[in-house]
Structures are given as structure tokens and as C-alpha cells.
Amino acid sequence: MSHLRAIATEVGEARLYADRAKHPVAALALGHGAGRGVDSPDLVALALALPKSGITVFRIEQPWVVAGRKVAPRPEVIDIGTRAGLNAIRVRTPLVVGGRSAGARSACRVARAMGAVGCVALSFPLHPPGRPEQSRLPELRGVGLPTLVVQGERDAFGAPEEFPGSTDLVSIPDADHGFAVPARAALDERQTLELVVTAVLGWVKARVA
């Protein structure tokens, strides 16, 4: 069961959910997206699975979600919540900072300054749907740390082939921005989330080996 802790920030109360490994070798902190909170299926799957393999998982719930607001604030306000959550984490193991969608962007912006050894970007929103000219690639390139991108093949915010070839990227078959898959897909939802978990687990363990 997750341990919940309230975190005071200058933009309101955030929450930190901790799922701890018994014998941790690393910690992974995850921020949520703009459309859904820490109950996103991929974040929940990681929080349930990774502690069994020695990786403690923290999920940072942004103040705007805690307050019940429906619209995400400006990126710099999201970063305040991300940094506050990270500052509340106390671990002796290496820390990887990540998130999904808007949370992935925030992780890319703050990970290095917060002392992380790597960054995990789930469903990185490379551009708004249908507007590839509004690229957020500079955020991804500016991380300054080893970075893994896990991207659905049908992600309207940027399909895997839209990323530079040098990107450390795992493509998730038939998945959209939320890693949902159609009924005709070769992998069902459970198998798809297992693939996401396997990709993140292997990459994080390789960073701390």
C-alpha cells in the first residue's frame, strides 16, 4: 500500500505517494500528466511492480490536482510542484526522475538540477496534436542526463518515428498517448502495461548497476 505524505509548496499542497522496495537499489520519482493524476494506469503499474524488483517509486501529485482544479497551470508552476515533491524525498540510493506527458516535460526540465542520475519520459508530448512545428524537442535534448523515452506507436503528441534517431526510445505497439490500445491490437491493456514496466525497469537497473 502506498504511503501518502502532504507537501507544502508556494502554490498549494502537493502530495507524495511512496511505494518502497524492501531492499532498494534505486528510486524513481514520477510526475503525472495534465489529463489525469497519479492514478494513471502506467504510473500505478510502475508503483505496483518496480518495488518488487528493488526500485522504490514515488508519485508526485501536483497542487492543482489536490485542489480539485481541472486545468493544468503554466509549466513553471508545475515545476514548483515537481521540485517540492523531489525535495521531500529522502533516499540513499540513486534517484531517477520521470513522469508522463506534462510530468515528463517537467522531469526533463528539473532532473539534473535535482541530482538525478537519469530521466524517464513516458508519452513525451513532442508537440501538440497536429502541430509538429511546435516542437518541444529542446526540452528533451536539454536534460543533460541519460534519458529514456517510452512512446506509444499511435501517440498523437509525437509518434516514435518523429523523434531523432539518437533518442533512447522504446516504442509501445498500437498504444496511444495514454498507452491505451484498440481491441484489435496484438497486445491487450495488461500486456501493454507490462511492456512499459519492463522497459522502465530494465533501463533504470542498467543506470545503477
Phi, psi and chi 1 to 4 in degrees:
 res  aa     phi    psi   chi1   chi2   chi3   chi4
   1 MET       -  138.8 -179.2  179.1  -67.0      -
   2 SER   -67.6  142.1  -58.9      -      -      -
   3 HIS   -93.9  127.2  174.5   74.5      -      -
   4 LEU  -106.0  134.9  173.0   60.3      -      -
   5 ARG  -136.5  132.8  178.1 -178.5  172.3 -170.6
   6 ALA   -81.9  139.1      -      -      -      -
   7 ILE  -125.2  122.9  -54.0  -64.7      -      -
   8 ALA   -79.5  132.8      -      -      -      -
   9 THR  -132.2  169.3   84.9      -      -      -
  10 GLU   -72.1   -8.1   60.1 -170.8   87.8      -
  11 VAL  -117.9   18.9  -67.1      -      -      -
  12 GLY   118.7  179.4      -      -      -      -
  13 GLU   -79.3  130.9 -179.9 -176.1  -61.9      -
  14 ALA  -105.9  170.9      -      -      -      -
  15 ARG  -131.9  144.2  -69.6  174.4 -177.9  161.4
  16 LEU  -119.9  119.3 -173.6   66.4      -      -
  17 TYR  -101.3  125.4  -67.4   77.9      -      -
  18 ALA  -117.0  127.4      -      -      -      -
  19 ASP  -120.0  102.9  -69.3   88.8      -      -
  20 ARG   -95.3  142.0  -65.9 -174.2  177.7  -88.0
  21 ALA   -80.4  147.2      -      -      -      -
  22 LYS   -67.7  -38.8  -71.9 -175.2  177.3  179.8
  23 HIS  -130.2   76.7  -56.7  -72.7      -      -
  24 PRO   -70.5  141.3   26.0  -34.5      -      -
  25 VAL  -114.4  -11.9  -63.5      -      -      -
  26 ALA  -162.9  165.8      -      -      -      -
  27 ALA  -131.2  143.3      -      -      -      -
  28 LEU  -125.1  120.2  173.4   63.5      -      -
  29 ALA  -103.8  131.8      -      -      -      -
  30 LEU  -126.8  133.2  -64.0  166.8      -      -
  31 GLY  -102.8  151.5      -      -      -      -
  32 HIS   -90.6  175.2   58.2   74.2      -      -
  33 GLY   -90.4 -173.9      -      -      -      -
  34 ALA   -83.6  -17.8      -      -      -      -
  35 GLY   -97.3  -16.5      -      -      -      -
  36 ARG  -158.0  156.8 -170.8  166.1  177.5  174.3
  37 GLY   -91.2 -149.1      -      -      -      -
  38 VAL   -71.2   -3.1  -65.0      -      -      -
  39 ASP   -90.2   10.3   62.1  -17.2      -      -
  40 SER   -56.4  137.3  -64.4      -      -      -
  41 PRO   -53.8  -38.5  -28.9   36.6      -      -
  42 ASP   -69.9  -39.7   51.4  -14.7      -      -
  43 LEU   -66.8  -40.5  -58.6 -172.9      -      -
  44 VAL   -64.4  -43.2  171.8      -      -      -
  45 ALA   -60.7  -41.5      -      -      -      -
  46 LEU   -66.9  -40.9  -70.4  164.8      -      -
  47 ALA   -65.6  -30.9      -      -      -      -
  48 LEU   -79.9  -38.0  -70.9  173.1      -      -
  49 ALA   -91.3  -42.6      -      -      -      -
  50 LEU   -66.2  -36.7  -94.9   56.3      -      -
  51 PRO   -58.3  -29.0  -28.9   38.4      -      -
  52 LYS   -66.8  -18.2  -59.8  172.9 -173.9  175.8
  53 SER  -111.6   19.7  -64.3      -      -      -
  54 GLY    90.3   11.9      -      -      -      -
  55 ILE  -116.5  114.1  -59.9  171.9      -      -
  56 THR   -72.9  136.5  -67.9      -      -      -
  57 VAL  -116.6  128.0  176.8      -      -      -
  58 PHE  -112.6  134.4  -62.3   93.4      -      -
  59 ARG  -116.7  126.8  -72.1  171.9  -68.5  158.3
  60 ILE   -99.4  117.4  -59.2  168.1      -      -
  61 GLU   -95.9  120.3 -171.0  171.0   44.1      -
  62 GLN   -68.9  150.6  -71.4  -77.4  -21.9      -
  63 PRO   -55.6  -35.9  -28.8   36.2      -      -
  64 TRP   -66.5  -31.0   64.0  -86.2      -      -
  65 VAL   -75.1  -43.9  174.4      -      -      -
  66 VAL   -56.8  -38.0  175.6      -      -      -
  67 ALA   -78.4   -5.6      -      -      -      -
  68 GLY    85.2   12.7      -      -      -      -
  69 ARG   -78.9  151.7  -66.4 -169.3  -70.2  -87.4
  70 LYS   -99.1  -17.3  -57.7  -62.1 -176.4 -176.8
  71 VAL  -113.6  128.9  179.4      -      -      -
  72 ALA   -68.8  147.5      -      -      -      -
  73 PRO   -81.6 -172.6   31.4  -35.1      -      -
  74 ARG   -62.7  154.2  -56.7 -177.6  -50.6  -83.0
  75 PRO   -53.2  -39.5  -29.3   36.9      -      -
  76 GLU   -66.5  -27.6   55.4  -93.0   30.4      -
  77 VAL   -75.6  -38.9  177.3      -      -      -
  78 ILE   -60.1  -40.1  -67.0  176.4      -      -
  79 ASP   -62.8  -32.3  -71.0   -5.6      -      -
  80 ILE   -61.5  -45.7  -69.6  172.1      -      -
  81 GLY   -65.4  -39.6      -      -      -      -
  82 THR   -63.1  -48.0  -58.6      -      -      -
  83 ARG   -64.1  -38.3  -75.8 -167.9  -67.6  -94.0
  84 ALA   -63.1  -43.0      -      -      -      -
  85 GLY   -62.7  -43.1      -      -      -      -
  86 LEU   -66.3  -37.6  -65.6  173.3      -      -
  87 ASN   -65.2  -23.3  -79.8  -32.8      -      -
  88 ALA   -84.9   -8.3      -      -      -      -
  89 ILE   -83.8  130.9  -68.0  172.3      -      -
  90 ARG  -122.7  105.5  -62.7  -69.6 -178.6  -93.3
  91 VAL  -138.5  154.4  -69.1      -      -      -
  92 ARG  -100.2   -7.0  -64.1 -179.1  180.0  179.7
  93 THR   -92.4  165.1   59.3      -      -      -
  94 PRO   -58.3  145.0  -23.3   33.4      -      -
  95 LEU  -113.3  129.0  174.4   67.1      -      -
  96 VAL  -108.2  134.0  175.1      -      -      -
  97 VAL  -109.5  133.8  173.5      -      -      -
  98 GLY  -153.6 -166.7      -      -      -      -
  99 GLY   168.0  176.1      -      -      -      -
 100 ARG  -113.9  140.4   68.0  161.6  -70.4  103.0
 101 SER    54.5 -117.3 -165.7      -      -      -
 102 ALA   -59.1  -32.9      -      -      -      -
 103 GLY   -67.9  -32.0      -      -      -      -
 104 ALA   -67.5  -41.6      -      -      -      -
 105 ARG   -61.6  -44.9  -67.4 -178.0   62.8 -166.9
 106 SER   -62.2  -42.4 -175.8      -      -      -
 107 ALA   -58.8  -43.1      -      -      -      -
 108 CYS   -60.7  -35.6  -71.1      -      -      -
 109 ARG   -76.2  -30.0  -67.4 -170.2  -66.0  -98.3
 110 VAL  -114.2  -14.1  -51.1      -      -      -
 111 ALA   -54.9  -48.9      -      -      -      -
 112 ARG   -64.3  -45.5 -173.0  175.8 -177.6 -176.9
 113 ALA   -64.9  -24.9      -      -      -      -
 114 MET   -90.6    7.8  -62.5  -56.4  -66.1      -
 115 GLY    84.8   17.9      -      -      -      -
 116 ALA   -73.0  157.6      -      -      -      -
 117 VAL   -99.6   -8.2  -59.0      -      -      -
 118 GLY  -170.7  172.3      -      -      -      -
 119 CYS  -136.9  138.5 -177.5      -      -      -
 120 VAL  -119.8  120.2  171.1      -      -      -
 121 ALA  -112.3  105.7      -      -      -      -
 122 LEU   -90.8  125.8  -54.6  167.6      -      -
 123 SER    51.5   54.1  -61.8      -      -      -
 124 PHE   -61.7  124.0 -175.5   83.3      -      -
 125 PRO   -80.0   84.6   28.7  -31.1      -      -
 126 LEU   -59.1  -31.0 -172.0   61.8      -      -
 127 HIS  -163.3  160.1   55.4   71.8      -      -
 128 PRO   -62.4  150.0  -20.4   32.7      -      -
 129 PRO   -53.6  128.6  -28.1   37.0      -      -
 130 GLY    76.9    5.8      -      -      -      -
 131 ARG  -131.0   65.7  -51.3 -168.3   71.4  173.4
 132 PRO   -62.6  -18.7   23.3  -34.2      -      -
 133 GLU   -69.9  -19.0   71.6  -80.0    1.3      -
 134 GLN   -93.9   64.4  -65.3 -174.5   16.1      -
 135 SER   -76.7  140.0  177.1      -      -      -
 136 ARG  -105.6   18.1  -70.0  145.2 -179.2  169.1
 137 LEU   -56.4  -35.5 -175.3   58.9      -      -
 138 PRO   -56.8  -32.7  -30.0   38.1      -      -
 139 GLU   -64.4  -41.5  -72.5 -177.5  -15.2      -
 140 LEU   -69.5  -41.5 -168.5   61.1      -      -
 141 ARG   -70.9  -23.1  -75.9  179.4  164.7  163.3
 142 GLY   -89.6    5.2      -      -      -      -
 143 VAL   -59.6  -45.2  178.0      -      -      -
 144 GLY    78.0   14.3      -      -      -      -
 145 LEU  -139.5  160.0  -63.7  169.4      -      -
 146 PRO   -55.5  132.2  -24.9   34.5      -      -
 147 THR  -134.8  132.0  -58.7      -      -      -
 148 LEU  -105.7  131.9  171.8   69.0      -      -
 149 VAL  -109.1  128.1  175.5      -      -      -
 150 VAL  -115.0  113.9 -177.6      -      -      -
 151 GLN  -131.8  134.8 -155.5   77.1    2.2      -
 152 GLY   -72.0  144.4      -      -      -      -
 153 GLU   -61.6  -29.2  -80.8 -174.1  -11.0      -
 154 ARG  -107.2   25.5  -61.5 -173.7  -57.8  112.4
 155 ASP   -71.3  115.5 -165.2  -33.0      -      -
 156 ALA   -69.9  -15.0      -      -      -      -
 157 PHE   -89.7    6.8  -70.7   80.0      -      -
 158 GLY   141.3  106.3      -      -      -      -
 159 ALA   -77.2  158.0      -      -      -      -
 160 PRO   -51.6  -38.8  -29.9   37.2      -      -
 161 GLU   -70.0  -11.1   61.3  -92.2   19.3      -
 162 GLU   -82.4  -12.3  -64.2 -178.8   61.7      -
 163 PHE   -85.4  151.8  -72.8   78.6      -      -
 164 PRO   -58.4  149.6  -21.6   31.9      -      -
 165 GLY   -62.0  -21.6      -      -      -      -
 166 SER   -79.5   -6.4   57.9      -      -      -
 167 THR   -69.4  133.9  -53.6      -      -      -
 168 ASP   -78.7   96.8 -167.2   -6.0      -      -
 169 LEU  -130.8  137.3 -173.1  146.5      -      -
 170 VAL  -111.7  122.6  173.8      -      -      -
 171 SER   -91.8  131.1  177.4      -      -      -
 172 ILE  -102.3  114.4  -54.1  -60.0      -      -
 173 PRO   -57.6  132.1  -23.2   33.4      -      -
 174 ASP    64.8    2.7  -62.8  -50.9      -      -
 175 ALA   -86.2  147.2      -      -      -      -
 176 ASP   -95.3 -162.6   64.8   10.6      -      -
 177 HIS   -63.6  -29.3 -169.7   63.3      -      -
 178 GLY   -97.1   12.2      -      -      -      -
 179 PHE    63.2   22.3  -64.7  129.3      -      -
 180 ALA   -80.4  147.2      -      -      -      -
 181 VAL  -126.1  149.7  -66.4      -      -      -
 182 PRO   -72.4  164.5   25.1  -32.7      -      -
 183 ALA   -61.4  -27.6      -      -      -      -
 184 ARG   -81.6   -5.9   58.8  170.6  175.6   75.7
 185 ALA   -63.9  151.2      -      -      -      -
 186 ALA   -65.2  -33.7      -      -      -      -
 187 LEU  -110.0  138.6  -58.4  179.1      -      -
 188 ASP   -83.4 -177.7   60.9   21.3      -      -
 189 GLU   -60.8  -43.4 -179.0  179.1   -4.8      -
 190 ARG   -62.1  -46.1  178.3 -174.3   59.8   80.5
 191 GLN   -66.3  -34.9  -67.6  168.9  -40.9      -
 192 THR   -64.4  -45.8  -62.7      -      -      -
 193 LEU   -66.1  -34.8  -69.0  175.5      -      -
 194 GLU   -62.2  -36.4  -73.7  176.9   -8.3      -
 195 LEU   -66.8  -40.8 -173.9   57.7      -      -
 196 VAL   -61.3  -47.1  172.4      -      -      -
 197 VAL   -60.7  -45.5  167.4      -      -      -
 198 THR   -61.3  -41.5  -61.1      -      -      -
 199 ALA   -63.4  -46.5      -      -      -      -
 200 VAL   -68.5  -44.0  174.0      -      -      -
 201 LEU   -59.0  -49.3  173.6   59.8      -      -
 202 GLY   -62.4  -40.6      -      -      -      -
 203 TRP   -69.2  -45.2 -169.9   88.5      -      -
 204 VAL   -63.7  -44.7  170.8      -      -      -
 205 LYS   -62.1  -35.1  -75.3 -135.5  165.4  178.3
 206 ALA   -67.0  -29.3      -      -      -      -
 207 ARG   -72.7  -27.0  -58.9  -79.0   75.0   73.7
 208 VAL  -111.6    3.9  -59.3      -      -      -
 209 ALA   -66.8      -      -      -      -      -
